[in-house]
Amino acid sequence: SQQGEEDPQALSIQEGENATMNCSYKTSINNLQWYRQNSGRGLVHLILIRSNEREKHSGRLRVTLDTSKKSSSLLITASRAADTASYFCATDATNFGNEKLTFGTGTRLTIIP
Amino acid sequence: DTGVSQDPRHKITKRGQNVTFRCDPISEHNRLYWYRQTLGQGPEFLTYFQNEAQLEKSRLLSDRFSAERPKGSFSTLEIQRTEQGDSAMYLCASSLAGAGGYTFGSGTRLTVV
């Protein structure tokens, strides 16, 4: 079963603009992770944010986490054509972490050159 | 290590046949996971190993599915008596227990005809 829901399901923006994707989930979590998947390929880990963190940055990525609302957002700044992909949030709800992830349904991001 | 390797990349099989997939994780990683992804959906957890021990199995893993990791290194996933509903991308990932973020392989795409 899918724990999370990403919003929007699809997003198209011009190159250079910022892209924001949201994720909502249902249960308490140990951490939340974001992954990128290019069409027909495996997933690439982007960033992990722990339940006691509120914001995290990695290069052009900014992730926020609001455990009271059970939601997270991923911001990609200064988008590039190469950012075109599907983005998934995944929650780790296990006690000690790294036992299993529950993925959302994904946001399909298209960057228009 | 160049990452997680999965073999084959694609498999087309007739309904009722058995198939076996192989995953070679990053050698330092003691945890190995199998996920299944259908078109337009996020990956769904199937099972995971710590070293050679299979620690959790999803209810998605029917008795036609079996996974092994005999020496705590590579893993195999076998599907017996394949059905059309088994058509999906089968993803393998590995991680270190207690450490964040998984490394995924490129997946094996199974088509049952």
Interface residues (C-beta under 8 A of the other chain):
Chain A: S1 Q2 G4 N31 Q33 Y35 G40 R41 G42 L43 V44 H45 L48 R50 F88 A90 F96 G97 N98 E99 K100 L101 T102 F103 G104 T105 G106
Chain B: V4 Q6 R31 Y33 Y35 G40 Q41 G42 P43 E44 F45 Y48 L55 E56 M89 L91 A93 S95 L96 A97 G98 A99 G100 G101 Y102 T103 F104 G105 S106 G107 R109
